[in-house]
């Protein structure tokens, strides 16, 4: 029995409206959220689910975090949007606080993560022309295989995901893809791809959509040294991995690496509004001049107010500590399932990629069975589940969720055994 069979037509009816009027660019689990708080989501039937996805890290601080919601309410009563045609009293303090958090000089505020990536590509190319002296139109950017930086036309041009690419050409030139981390442990392929016209290396410190792939410990330091040596910008896409998800403010911090450009998003908006940012020093972001780049909603007063509150919460360090402590518990419980339906576990902090034995079930099948038990996760790469709960989750909630996961694996194994006898 699927989850749709076990609830009333109210859920069916809501999903039917989506199917009729919403473009089918997602394949969501059959759960219709109506409210949420902390680490829990309630559906239209009143059933509660432990959210172990946190909107792909956009809800790091929990659903309707009281501190963030209070900021949003206050700003809604003041001013929400003036565009960048005028100044607002919220934008400067937000950018100052975020620049300080990153140890950088300037912030380019945007909205979505993909918009931040697109903006960084423009900045890197302009820096290459104006500062490095690369001939106009000749620059290239080195990226990693199995990357995920978004699904805009330019970004899919250097993606390996055929579902995202197929039928959407022609593709944007100027990118070179090389193996990532475990497949290029000495960064030798990356070194070979860089030439005099390379302006940047764009990389996820930990690859998220690929299955939470953690590089060898010397990989990012090698990339950093290579970029410095060859006068190339190191751009770290910390949109999923950053802002306390891995137990540090940025995933790069685990290896003592400071990129030239941070790309931030998702959790920066506190789960309330889309907020993203490109953060770098003045000699990099200073290449932009009025009229060369913009966004009507980027840096709006509501977003800036919420972003300032998020930065303040991160400066306290409590969420980094929770992710570290509870992440150890999450990974220990997950590793105990290796050999019992789980093949491998990867990740850092409250972020884990769990490979399911493909003879047992697909990742999608397991995620559907977990939803029936009140635990929400999402599959990727066919047989991998992602666990990324809000950082406000408790130890007891982690234990309960992994207990449900263990039961689903055991049930799936017994069904497999029964079907073969």
TORKE-109886 format. One line per 8 residues: their letters; for each residue x, y, z of N, C-alpha, C. Coordinates in steps of 0.02 Angstrom, whole numbers, plus 50000, padded with zeros to 5 digits. Layout:
<rs>
A	X Y Z X Y Z X Y Z ~ ...
</rs>
This chain:
<rs>
XXXXXXXX	50042 49940 50000 50000 50000 50000 50044 50062 50000 ~ 50030 50109 49956 50068 50171 49954 50036 50221 50001 ~ 50072 50276 50012 50045 50327 50057 49979 50355 50030 ~ 49971 50358 49963 49909 50385 49935 49849 50340 49951 ~ 49862 50275 49957 49808 50229 49972 49784 50235 50044 ~ 49827 50262 50088 49812 50260 50159 49782 50324 50186 ~ 49769 50374 50142 49740 50436 50165 49677 50450 50125 ~ 49640 50501 50146 49577 50517 50112 49590 50552 50046
XXXXXXXX	49536 50566 50010 49542 50598 49945 49566 50670 49950 ~ 49570 50698 50011 49593 50766 50018 49663 50774 49990 ~ 49707 50727 50006 49775 50728 49978 49773 50717 49904 ~ 49734 50667 49882 49728 50653 49810 49705 50715 49772 ~ 49656 50750 49800 49628 50808 49765 49680 50864 49759 ~ 49718 50875 49813 49770 50927 49811 49823 50911 49760 ~ 49844 50848 49758 49896 50828 49710 49869 50832 49638 ~ 49805 50817 49630 49774 50821 49563 49776 50892 49536
XXXXXXXX	49766 50941 49580 49769 51011 49558 49840 51028 49536 ~ 49889 51006 49575 49959 51016 49556 49973 50985 49488 ~ 49951 50923 49480 49965 50888 49417 49933 50923 49357 ~ 49878 50956 49369 49842 50989 49314 49874 51057 49297 ~ 49896 51094 49347 49915 51164 49335 49989 51180 49346 ~ 50026 51136 49378 50096 51150 49393 50140 51113 49343 ~ 50187 51148 49312 50233 51116 49265 50268 51057 49299 ~ 50276 51003 49262 50301 50941 49291 50377 50937 49290
XXXXXXXX	50409 50988 49320 50482 50988 49323 50509 50957 49388 ~ 50464 50932 49430 50483 50895 49490 50440 50832 49495 ~ 50465 50784 49533 50426 50724 49548 50424 50716 49624 ~ 50380 50756 49656 50380 50757 49730 50351 50695 49761 ~ 50369 50684 49824 50336 50632 49863 50262 50651 49873 ~ 50218 50603 49879 50146 50618 49885 50126 50641 49955 ~ 50156 50696 49976 50142 50726 50041 50123 50799 50028 ~ 50067 50821 50054 50043 50890 50043 50049 50929 50108
XXXXXXXX	50100 50970 50113 50113 51007 50175 50063 51063 50183 ~ 50041 51073 50244 49996 51128 50260 50024 51173 50314 ~ 50069 51146 50356 50102 51186 50408 50166 51151 50428 ~ 50209 51188 50463 50272 51159 50486 50299 51199 50544 ~ 50338 51165 50586 50370 51198 50642 50431 51156 50662 ~ 50487 51190 50672 50548 51155 50693 50569 51105 50640 ~ 50572 51042 50659 50593 50989 50613 50533 50949 50586 ~ 50472 50973 50598 50413 50934 50581 50368 50971 50530
XXXXXXXX	50339 50931 50486 50291 50955 50436 50225 50919 50448 ~ 50169 50955 50443 50102 50926 50450 50067 50930 50382 ~ 50035 50875 50362 50002 50874 50297 49928 50892 50303 ~ 49893 50891 50246 49823 50911 50246 49778 50864 50284 ~ 49803 50804 50298 49764 50756 50338 49778 50762 50413 ~ 49825 50806 50430 49844 50813 50500 49900 50766 50521 ~ 49928 50729 50474 49982 50683 50490 50048 50720 50491 ~ 50091 50704 50540 50154 50739 50549 50212 50697 50522
XXXXXXXX	50260 50732 50494 50319 50700 50464 50382 50734 50491 ~ 50432 50694 50507 50497 50722 50526 50535 50739 50461 ~ 50550 50802 50453 50582 50826 50392 50657 50813 50396 ~ 50680 50765 50357 50752 50750 50356 50784 50772 50290 ~ 50753 50822 50258 50781 50851 50197 50794 50925 50205 ~ 50752 50960 50244 50761 51031 50258 50765 51073 50195 ~ 50723 51056 50145 50721 51093 50082 50791 51101 50053 ~ 50827 51045 50051 50895 51043 50023 50941 51094 50057
XXXXXXXX	50934 51100 50123 50974 51144 50166 50947 51216 50170 ~ 50891 51231 50138 50863 51298 50143 50831 51310 50212 ~ 50814 51256 50248 50781 51262 50313 50829 51237 50367 ~ 50891 51257 50363 50941 51236 50412 50920 51253 50484 ~ 50887 51309 50494 50872 51333 50561 50802 51314 50584 ~ 50771 51268 50547 50705 51243 50565 50649 51282 50532 ~ 50593 51249 50524 50534 51282 50496 50508 51335 50544 ~ 50496 51393 50517 50468 51449 50556 50510 51462 50619
XXXXXXXX	50575 51465 50611 50618 51481 50668 50595 51547 50700 ~ 50581 51547 50765 50550 51606 50796 50590 51671 50787 ~ 50656 51666 50790 50697 51725 50783 50692 51754 50712 ~ 50692 51710 50663 50687 51732 50593 50617 51758 50578 ~ 50567 51723 50602 50497 51744 50590 50483 51812 50621 ~ 50511 51824 50681 50501 51890 50713 50531 51945 50670 ~ 50590 51933 50642 50620 51982 50597 50577 51994 50536 ~ 50551 51940 50507 50509 51946 50447 50446 51986 50462
XXXXXXXX	50413 51972 50518 50352 52008 50535 50366 52083 50543 ~ 50421 52098 50578 50437 52168 50589 50452 52205 50524 ~ 50488 52172 50479 50505 52204 50416 50444 52211 50370 ~ 50399 52162 50374 50338 52166 50333 50297 52228 50352 ~ 50303 52252 50413 50267 52311 50435 50303 52376 50418 ~ 50363 52369 50388 50402 52429 50372 50407 52439 50297 ~ 50451 52402 50263 50459 52407 50191 50488 52342 50166 ~ 50464 52317 50110 50487 52252 50084 50527 52259 50020
XXXXXXXX	50513 52308 49978 50547 52313 49913 50549 52385 49889 ~ 50608 52408 49871 50615 52473 49838 50656 52466 49774 ~ 50681 52407 49760 50729 52392 49706 50795 52426 49722 ~ 50845 52413 49681 50910 52445 49693 50913 52515 49663 ~ 50855 52540 49640 50853 52609 49616 50862 52658 49674 ~ 50849 52634 49736 50858 52674 49796 50898 52633 49846 ~ 50923 52666 49897 50955 52632 49953 50901 52610 50002 ~ 50916 52561 50043 50873 52544 50100 50917 52539 50162
XXXXXXXX	50885 52548 50220 50923 52547 50282 50945 52477 50301 ~ 50922 52426 50266 50938 52357 50284 50995 52327 50244 ~ 51005 52352 50183 51052 52318 50138 51124 52325 50161 ~ 51146 52386 50176 51216 52395 50196 51236 52355 50257 ~ 51197 52358 50311 51214 52317 50370 51216 52242 50356 ~ 51169 52218 50313 51171 52147 50295 51235 52129 50259 ~ 51253 52168 50209 51314 52152 50171 51376 52159 50214 ~ 51377 52207 50259 51434 52214 50304 51441 52152 50349
XXXXXXXX	51385 52130 50377 51388 52072 50422 51407 52009 50384 ~ 51380 51999 50324 51396 51939 50286 51468 51940 50262 ~ 51492 51998 50241 51563 52003 50220 51608 51986 50279 ~ 51591 52010 50338 51631 51996 50398 51630 51921 50414 ~ 51572 51890 50408 51566 51818 50421 51612 51779 50375 ~ 51617 51802 50312 51657 51767 50262 51730 51789 50261 ~ 51746 51842 50297 51814 51868 50295 51830 51901 50229 ~ 51780 51931 50198 51788 51964 50134 51768 52038 50138
XXXXXXXX	51773 52073 50081 51761 52145 50079 51691 52165 50057 ~ 51664 52127 50009 51603 52150 49975 51554 52092 49963 ~ 51492 52111 49953 51438 52062 49940 51398 52086 49880 ~ 51383 52039 49835 51336 52050 49780 51273 52011 49798 ~ 51220 52045 49820 51159 52009 49841 51116 51989 49782 ~ 51093 51927 49783 51049 51900 49732 50991 51863 49766 ~ 50957 51820 49728 50898 51786 49755 50909 51710 49759 ~ 50910 51677 49702 50917 51604 49702 50990 51583 49699
XXXXXXXX	51003 51520 49717 51070 51494 49712 51096 51495 49641 ~ 51055 51474 49594 51076 51474 49524 51094 51545 49501 ~ 51058 51595 49526 51072 51664 49508 51140 51685 49536 ~ 51157 51660 49595 51224 51675 49623 51278 51644 49580 ~ 51267 51582 49558 51317 51549 49515 51325 51587 49450 ~ 51270 51604 49418 51273 51642 49356 51310 51708 49366 ~ 51297 51741 49422 51330 51804 49437 51405 51795 49445 ~ 51424 51741 49479 51496 51728 49489 51531 51714 49423
XXXXXXXX	51497 51680 49378 51526 51667 49312 51540 51734 49276 ~ 51491 51780 49279 51501 51845 49248 51559 51882 49281 ~ 51561 51882 49347 51614 51917 49383 51682 51888 49365 ~ 51687 51821 49364 51751 51789 49348 51774 51807 49278 ~ 51729 51808 49230 51747 51825 49162 51769 51898 49157 ~ 51733 51943 49191 51751 52014 49190 51818 52025 49225 ~ 51830 51990 49280 51894 51994 49314 51950 51969 49268 ~ 51936 51915 49232 51986 51888 49187 52005 51938 49133
XXXXXXXX	51955 51974 49106 51969 52024 49054 52003 52086 49082 ~ 51976 52113 49137 51999 52177 49163 52062 52172 49204 ~ 52071 52117 49240 52126 52112 49287 52180 52064 49263 ~ 52161 52004 49244 52210 51954 49223 52236 51967 49153 ~ 52196 51999 49111 52218 52014 49044 52201 51961 48993 ~ 52151 51919 49007 52129 51869 48959 52093 51905 48902 ~ 52107 51888 48840 52072 51921 48784 51996 51913 48790 ~ 51960 51965 48774 51887 51965 48780 51857 51906 48741
XXXXXXXX	51814 51868 48774 51781 51812 48743 51821 51748 48741 ~ 51882 51748 48769 51926 51690 48765 51932 51652 48832 ~ 51899 51676 48884 51909 51646 48950 51876 51577 48955 ~ 51901 51536 49000 51870 51472 49016 51868 51463 49091 ~ 51822 51422 49113 51813 51406 49184 51814 51331 49192 ~ 51852 51306 49240 51858 51234 49252 51806 51214 49305 ~ 51769 51162 49292 51718 51136 49337 51730 51062 49349 ~ 51690 51031 49393 51699 50961 49409 51643 50919 49378
XXXXXXXX	51661 50858 49359 51610 50811 49337 51561 50798 49395 ~ 51499 50783 49377 51446 50767 49424 51429 50827 49469 ~ 51446 50887 49445 51429 50947 49484 51355 50960 49483 ~ 51332 50999 49531 51265 51027 49528 51268 51099 49552 ~ 51257 51145 49507 51258 51216 49523 51193 51250 49504 ~ 51144 51212 49480 51080 51241 49459 51059 51213 49392 ~ 51005 51242 49364 50979 51216 49301 50964 51271 49250 ~ 50999 51327 49255 50991 51377 49202 51027 51353 49139
XXXXXXXX	51017 51388 49084 51046 51366 49021 51122 51363 49024 ~ 51153 51415 49052 51226 51415 49057 51250 51358 49102 ~ 51217 51348 49158 51241 51299 49207 51234 51227 49180 ~ 51178 51213 49147 51172 51145 49120 51221 51132 49063 ~ 51249 51185 49036 51298 51177 48983 51361 51141 49007 ~ 51375 51144 49072 51433 51107 49098 51411 51055 49149 ~ 51349 51031 49143 51323 50978 49186 51330 50910 49152 ~ 51338 50857 49193 51337 50789 49167 51267 50758 49169
XXXXXXXX	51219 50795 49197 51152 50769 49206 51113 50773 49141 ~ 51105 50716 49108 51071 50716 49043 50998 50737 49048 ~ 50966 50722 49104 50897 50744 49112 50891 50820 49112 ~ 50942 50853 49139 50942 50926 49141 50963 50956 49075 ~ 51003 50919 49035 51031 50945 48973 50990 50929 48911 ~ 50964 50870 48908 50936 50844 48845 50881 50889 48817 ~ 50892 50912 48755 50842 50952 48721 50846 51026 48734 ~ 50894 51048 48776 50897 51118 48795 50955 51156 48761
XXXXXXXX	50988 51125 48713 51043 51158 48678 51017 51212 48631 ~ 51060 51253 48601 51133 51250 48605 51159 51271 48674 ~ 51218 51246 48690 51246 51256 48757 51298 51312 48757 ~ 51306 51341 48815 51353 51397 48824 51425 51370 48825 ~ 51469 51397 48783 51539 51374 48784 51579 51407 48841 ~ 51641 51383 48849 51686 51416 48896 51697 51378 48961 ~ 51681 51313 48962 51689 51274 49023 51726 51209 49008 ~ 51766 51186 49056 51802 51124 49050 51789 51082 49113
XXXXXXXX	51767 51021 49104 51750 50978 49160 51805 50926 49172 ~ 51822 50917 49236 51873 50868 49256 51845 50827 49314 ~ 51875 50769 49330 51851 50729 49386 51856 50767 49453 ~ 51814 50747 49500 51812 50780 49565 51841 50735 49619 ~ 51877 50765 49665 51896 50734 49728 51921 50663 49725 ~ 51880 50615 49746 51902 50544 49748 51925 50518 49680 ~ 51899 50547 49625 51918 50525 49558 51979 50563 49531 ~ 52000 50615 49567 52059 50654 49548 52094 50677 49612
XXXXXXXX	52117 50629 49653 52140 50645 49721 52198 50694 49723 ~ 52240 50694 49673 52297 50740 49673 52282 50804 49634 ~ 52221 50813 49611 52201 50870 49571 52243 50876 49508 ~ 52268 50820 49483 52311 50821 49424 52272 50839 49361 ~ 52212 50810 49355 52171 50826 49296 52152 50899 49295 ~ 52137 50926 49354 52120 50996 49358 52180 51040 49337 ~ 52239 51022 49361 52299 51059 49343 52310 51059 49268 ~ 52298 51002 49237 52308 50996 49164 52257 51037 49125
XXXXXXXX	52198 51049 49154 52145 51085 49119 52154 51160 49121 ~ 52194 51184 49167 52203 51257 49174 52256 51281 49125 ~ 52238 51334 49088 52286 51365 49044 52287 51440 49056 ~ 52321 51478 49013 52329 51550 49024 52263 51588 49021 ~ 52212 51558 48989 52147 51591 48983 52096 51568 49035 ~ 52118 51526 49081 52073 51503 49134 52065 51559 49185 ~ 52003 51577 49200 51990 51631 49248 51966 51605 49315 ~ 51939 51544 49318 51912 51520 49381 51907 51444 49382
XXXXXXXX	51907 51417 49443 51887 51349 49457 51824 51353 49499 ~ 51769 51326 49474 51705 51327 49509 51692 51257 49536 ~ 51684 51251 49602 51681 51185 49632 51637 51185 49694 ~ 51603 51130 49706 51570 51118 49770 51620 51085 49817 ~ 51631 51112 49877 51678 51079 49923 51658 51007 49938 ~ 51594 50996 49944 51564 50929 49950 51508 50927 49899 ~ 51510 50878 49854 51459 50875 49802 51393 50848 49830 ~ 51341 50889 49826 51277 50871 49856 51234 50825 49814
XXXXXXXX	51213 50849 49756 51168 50811 49714 51199 50746 49690 ~ 51265 50745 49687 51301 50684 49665 51298 50629 49717 ~ 51275 50645 49778 51269 50594 49829 51308 50608 49892 ~ 51321 50672 49906 51360 50694 49964 51431 50664 49960 ~ 51466 50684 49908 51533 50658 49895 51585 50702 49929 ~ 51621 50674 49976 51672 50711 50014 51740 50698 49982 ~ 51779 50750 49968 51844 50740 49936 51897 50716 49986 ~ 51952 50688 49962 52008 50672 50006 52032 50735 50043
XXXXXXXX	52064 50725 50101 52082 50782 50142 52131 50830 50109 ~ 52172 50807 50063 52220 50853 50032 52194 50883 49967 ~ 52133 50866 49947 52109 50888 49881 52096 50963 49878 ~ 52054 50990 49921 52039 51061 49918 52101 51104 49932 ~ 52145 51086 49980 52207 51125 49986 52248 51125 49922 ~ 52249 51069 49885 52285 51067 49821 52252 51113 49770 ~ 52186 51113 49768 52150 51157 49722 52164 51230 49739 ~ 52163 51246 49804 52177 51314 49825 52248 51336 49804
XXXXXXXX	52297 51292 49816 52366 51308 49798 52373 51315 49722 ~ 52339 51273 49685 52342 51276 49612 52314 51342 49586 ~ 52257 51362 49614 52226 51425 49592 52272 51484 49608 ~ 52302 51484 49666 52347 51538 49684 52408 51541 49637 ~ 52436 51482 49625 52496 51478 49582 52482 51501 49511 ~ 52423 51484 49485 52408 51498 49415 52366 51562 49405 ~ 52357 51600 49458 52318 51663 49455 52248 51650 49428 ~ 52214 51604 49461 52146 51584 49443 52102 51592 49505
XXXXXXXX	52041 51615 49497 51996 51623 49554 51968 51555 49575 ~ 51970 51542 49640 51937 51483 49667 51868 51503 49691 ~ 51817 51475 49659 51747 51490 49677 51718 51429 49713 ~ 51698 51438 49775 51669 51383 49814 51593 51391 49817 ~ 51558 51344 49787 51485 51343 49790 51465 51311 49856 ~ 51451 51353 49906 51431 51330 49972 51356 51339 49983 ~ 51318 51338 49928 51246 51350 49933 51211 51296 49973 ~ 51230 51233 49964 51203 51179 50006 51248 51163 50065
XXXXXXXX	51313 51164 50054 51359 51140 50106 51374 51191 50160 ~ 51358 51255 50146 51377 51308 50193 51326 51323 50247 ~ 51344 51372 50288 51300 51399 50340 51280 51346 50391 ~ 51332 51311 50416 51328 51265 50473 51305 51194 50455 ~ 51289 51180 50393 51263 51114 50375 51313 51059 50393 ~ 51377 51069 50383 51427 51016 50393 51461 51019 50461 ~ 51440 51065 50504 51472 51072 50569 51519 51131 50573 ~ 51533 51162 50517 51572 51224 50514 51530 51276 50478
XXXXXXXX	51549 51339 50484 51512 51390 50448 51511 51375 50374 ~ 51570 51357 50347 51577 51336 50277 51611 51269 50274 ~ 51592 51228 50225 51624 51162 50219 51699 51170 50207 ~ 51719 51223 50171 51790 51235 50159 51830 51240 50224 ~ 51797 51261 50278 51832 51269 50342 51861 51203 50368 ~ 51832 51147 50349 51857 51083 50372 51929 51071 50349 ~ 51947 51102 50293 52014 51091 50265 52057 51154 50269 ~ 52034 51205 50306 52072 51266 50312 52080 51304 50248
XXXXXXXX	52032 51297 50203 52036 51328 50137 51991 51389 50134 ~ 52018 51444 50108 51980 51505 50098 51977 51519 50023 ~ 51918 51513 49992 51913 51526 49920 51916 51601 49906 ~ 51923 51618 49843 51920 51688 49824 51849 51713 49823 ~ 51802 51669 49807 51731 51687 49803 51690 51634 49838 ~ 51647 51655 49884 51596 51611 49913 51530 51622 49876 ~ 51496 51567 49860 51428 51570 49835 51382 51543 49889 ~ 51335 51584 49911 51291 51566 49966 51218 51573 49944
XXXXXXXX	51174 51535 49976 51103 51539 49961 51065 51496 50010 ~ 51009 51469 49989 50967 51424 50028 50958 51448 50100 ~ 50998 51423 50148 50988 51439 50218 50997 51513 50233 ~ 51028 51551 50188 51038 51622 50199 50971 51658 50204 ~ 50919 51630 50174 50852 51659 50177 50810 51632 50235 ~ 50840 51592 50278 50806 51569 50338 50745 51527 50325 ~ 50737 51500 50264 50677 51462 50248 50616 51505 50239 ~ 50626 51572 50230 50570 51618 50224 50567 51650 50155
XXXXXXXX	50623 51677 50132 50627 51708 50066 50690 51685 50031 ~ 50692 51687 49964 50753 51669 49930 50805 51724 49937 ~ 50864 51707 49964 50919 51753 49972 50982 51717 49951 ~ 51021 51746 49906 51086 51718 49888 51136 51774 49883 ~ 51200 51755 49878 51252 51807 49878 51316 51781 49847 ~ 51351 51826 49815 51420 51815 49794 51462 51858 49840 ~ 51510 51828 49875 51550 51863 49924 51623 51857 49906 ~ 51658 51913 49901 51728 51913 49880 51760 51979 49901
XXXXXXXX	51825 51985 49888 51860 52047 49903 51849 52099 49849 ~ 51867 52161 49866 51853 52218 49823 51886 52212 49755 ~ 51947 52183 49752 51981 52179 49688 51946 52131 49639 ~ 51900 52090 49665 51861 52045 49623 51793 52075 49607 ~ 51753 52088 49659 51685 52115 49647 51688 52187 49622 ~ 51744 52220 49632 51750 52288 49609 51752 52296 49534 ~ 51756 52239 49498 51755 52244 49424 51686 52260 49397 ~ 51635 52253 49439 51567 52270 49417 51553 52344 49424
XXXXXXXX	51522 52372 49373 51503 52443 49373 51428 52449 49359 ~ 51398 52507 49376 51325 52514 49366 51304 52497 49295 ~ 51252 52457 49292 51223 52436 49228 51249 52370 49202 ~ 51303 52344 49232 51333 52282 49207 51300 52219 49236 ~ 51266 52227 49292 51232 52170 49322 51178 52197 49369 ~ 51125 52159 49380 51073 52184 49424 51021 52132 49440 ~ 50976 52151 49486 50920 52108 49506 50870 52152 49542 ~ 50808 52153 49519 50757 52196 49551 50747 52177 49624
XXXXXXXX	50744 52112 49638 50731 52090 49706 50796 52076 49746 ~ 50853 52072 49713 50914 52057 49749 50930 52110 49801 ~ 50939 52088 49864 50955 52134 49918 50896 52175 49942 ~ 50834 52152 49928 50776 52190 49950 50774 52194 50027 ~ 50740 52245 50055 50742 52255 50128 50719 52194 50168 ~ 50668 52159 50145 50645 52099 50182 50699 52046 50182 ~ 50728 52033 50124 50781 51983 50119 50842 52003 50160 ~ 50860 52067 50157 50919 52090 50194 50908 52085 50269
XXXXXXXX	50848 52101 50292 50834 52096 50364 50839 52023 50387 ~ 50809 51978 50349 50812 51907 50367 50884 51882 50363 ~ 50920 51901 50310 50990 51881 50303 51032 51905 50361 ~ 51020 51965 50385 51058 51991 50442 51046 51949 50504 ~ 50983 51929 50514 50968 51886 50572 51002 51818 50566 ~ 51002 51789 50506 51036 51725 50495 51110 51732 50509 ~ 51142 51785 50485 51213 51794 50498 51226 51800 50573 ~ 51183 51837 50608 51191 51843 50680 51185 51777 50716
XXXXXXXX	51139 51735 50694 51132 51668 50723 51194 51625 50711 ~ 51223 51632 50652 51284 51594 50636 51343 51618 50676 ~ 51346 51683 50689 51402 51710 50727 51405 51683 50798 ~ 51348 51660 50824 51348 51632 50892 51379 51563 50895 ~ 51380 51527 50839 51413 51461 50836 51371 51403 50860 ~ 51311 51415 50884 51272 51361 50913 51249 51310 50861 ~ 51235 51333 50801 51211 51287 50750 51268 51245 50721 ~ 51327 51274 50717 51385 51235 50697 51399 51180 50748
XXXXXXXX	51392 51196 50812 51404 51147 50865 51351 51092 50863 ~ 51288 51110 50853 51235 51060 50848 51247 51013 50790 ~ 51266 51042 50733 51278 51000 50674 51335 50951 50686 ~ 51387 50973 50719 51443 50930 50734 51423 50873 50781 ~ 51393 50891 50837 51375 50842 50888 51322 50793 50863 ~ 51267 50819 50836 51214 50776 50814 51233 50739 50749 ~ 51277 50770 50710 51301 50736 50650 51339 50672 50666 ~ 51377 50673 50719 51412 50613 50741 51363 50557 50758
XXXXXXXX	51308 50577 50790 51256 50527 50807 51223 50501 50744 ~ 51205 50546 50698 51172 50526 50636 51216 50477 50598 ~ 51279 50494 50589 51324 50451 50548 51337 50384 50582 ~ 51343 50385 50649 51354 50322 50684 51294 50275 50675 ~ 51234 50302 50681 51174 50261 50673 51168 50235 50601 ~ 51185 50278 50553 51181 50257 50483 51234 50205 50466 ~ 51295 50214 50491 51348 50166 50476 51333 50097 50505 ~ 51295 50096 50559 51276 50031 50589 51231 49990 50543
XXXXXXXX	51203 50023 50492 51159 49988 50445 51196 49961 50384 ~ 51261 49975 50379 51300 49947 50324 51301 49871 50330 ~ 51283 49839 50275 51276 49766 50276 51206 49743 50291 ~ 51163 49791 50308 51092 49776 50322 51047 49816 50275 ~ 51066 49818 50212 51029 49856 50163 51063 49920 50141 ~ 51114 49941 50180 51153 50000 50163 51222 49978 50139 ~ 51245 50008 50085 51311 49991 50057 51365 50038 50081 ~ 51349 50103 50085 51399 50153 50105 51364 50214 50133
XXXXXXXX	51400 50250 50176 51376 50312 50206 51431 50364 50199 ~ 51413 50424 50175 51461 50478 50167 51432 50543 50196 ~ 51476 50591 50209 51451 50657 50228 51488 50686 50286 ~ 51464 50744 50308 51491 50780 50366 51435 50815 50402 ~ 51440 50820 50467 51389 50855 50505 51321 50822 50495 ~ 51269 50864 50493 51202 50838 50482 51186 50835 50407 ~ 51230 50800 50371 51223 50793 50298 51252 50725 50280 ~ 51211 50680 50255 51234 50612 50241 51204 50587 50176
XXXXXXXX	51247 50555 50137 51225 50518 50078 51228 50444 50093 ~ 51174 50409 50083 51168 50338 50102 51153 50297 50040 ~ 51199 50253 50022 51189 50211 49963 51151 50148 49983 ~ 51095 50137 49950 51053 50079 49963 51076 50021 49919 ~ 51075 49960 49947 51090 49900 49907 51039 49898 49849 ~ 51062 49904 49787 51015 49907 49731 50974 49844 49721 ~ 50997 49788 49750 50956 49727 49745 50896 49729 49793 ~ 50899 49776 49840 50845 49783 49889 50788 49827 49863
XXXXXXXX	50807 49886 49840 50757 49934 49816 50793 49994 49787 ~ 50756 50037 49753 50784 50100 49730 50779 50151 49786 ~ 50816 50205 49779 50811 50259 49828 50741 50287 49831 ~ 50708 50294 49774 50640 50321 49772 50592 50275 49810 ~ 50599 50209 49800 50555 50162 49835 50564 50166 49911 ~ 50626 50173 49933 50638 50178 50005 50611 50244 50032 ~ 50620 50298 49994 50594 50363 50018 50518 50362 50024 ~ 50484 50327 49978 50411 50322 49983 50390 50282 50045
XXXXXXXX	50426 50228 50058 50410 50188 50118 50424 50226 50182 ~ 50477 50266 50182 50492 50307 50241 50438 50360 50251 ~ 50412 50389 50196 50359 50438 50202 50297 50407 50234 ~ 50283 50345 50217 50226 50311 50248 50235 50304 50324 ~ 50298 50303 50346 50313 50297 50417 50325 50365 50450 ~ 50317 50419 50411 50323 50486 50441 50393 50515 50439 ~ 50436 50492 50394 50503 50519 50387 50513 50541 50314 ~ 50534 50603 50305 50542 50630 50238 50615 50637 50219
XXXXXXXX	50636 50599 50168 50702 50605 50138 50692 50607 50063 ~ 50746 50617 50025 50740 50618 49953 50798 50580 49922 ~ 50782 50546 49867 50832 50506 49833 50871 50548 49782 ~ 50929 50523 49763 50968 50552 49709 51011 50497 49679 ~ 51030 50504 49616 51074 50457 49582 51047 50385 49585 ~ 50982 50377 49588 50952 50311 49583 50948 50273 49648 ~ 51006 50261 49680 51006 50217 49739 51033 50252 49801 ~ 51036 50318 49801 51062 50356 49859 51007 50397 49891
XXXXXXXX	51005 50396 49958 50961 50438 49997 51001 50494 50028 ~ 50971 50553 50032 51003 50610 50066 50968 50622 50132 ~ 51006 50624 50186 50981 50644 50251 51011 50712 50268 ~ 50969 50763 50275 50992 50830 50290 50939 50866 50332 ~ 50928 50843 50393 50874 50872 50434 50890 50943 50456 ~ 50840 50982 50475 50853 51047 50505 50900 51039 50565 ~ 50942 51089 50576 50992 51084 50629 50961 51089 50698 ~ 50896 51101 50702 50861 51102 50767 50835 51033 50787
XXXXXXXX	50847 50983 50745 50824 50916 50761 50856 50893 50827 ~ 50822 50849 50864 50849 50824 50927 50880 50756 50917 ~ 50920 50735 50967 50951 50668 50965 50897 50614 50963 ~ 50844 50624 51002 50790 50575 51004 50755 50569 50937 ~ 50747 50625 50903 50715 50624 50837 50759 50589 50786 ~ 50824 50600 50791 50871 50564 50747 50864 50489 50758 ~ 50865 50468 50820 50860 50397 50836 50795 50368 50809 ~ 50741 50405 50816 50676 50380 50791 50678 50373 50716
XXXXXXXX	50704 50424 50681 50705 50422 50608 50747 50365 50582 ~ 50805 50354 50611 50848 50300 50588 50819 50232 50608 ~ 50782 50230 50662 50746 50169 50680 50694 50152 50627 ~ 50658 50202 50603 50610 50190 50550 50645 50167 50486 ~ 50702 50197 50471 50741 50179 50413 50763 50106 50418 ~ 50787 50086 50477 50808 50016 50487 50750 49968 50476 ~ 50691 49986 50500 50633 49943 50491 50614 49938 50417 ~ 50618 49993 50381 50602 49992 50309 50651 49946 50273
XXXXXXXX	50715 49951 50289 50765 49908 50257 50752 49835 50273 ~ 50735 49821 50336 50721 49752 50355 50660 49725 50319 ~ 50607 49766 50315 50547 49745 50279 50562 49733 50205 ~ 50602 49776 50176 50618 49769 50105 50659 49706 50094 ~ 50704 49691 50141 50744 49630 50135 50703 49567 50142 ~ 50653 49569 50188 50611 49510 50198 50566 49498 50137 ~ 50543 49551 50106 50502 49544 50047 50543 49515 49989 ~ 50607 49538 49986 50651 49513 49933 50664 49439 49944
XXXXX	50677 49420 50006 50689 49349 50022 50627 49306 50008 ~ 50568 49334 50027 50507 49297 50016 50491 49287 49942 ~ 50510 49338 49901 50494 49331 49830 50540 49283 49795 ~ 50598 49266 49826 50646 49222 49793 50640 49149 49816 ~ 50594 49137 49863 50586 49068 49887 50526 49034 49856
</rs>
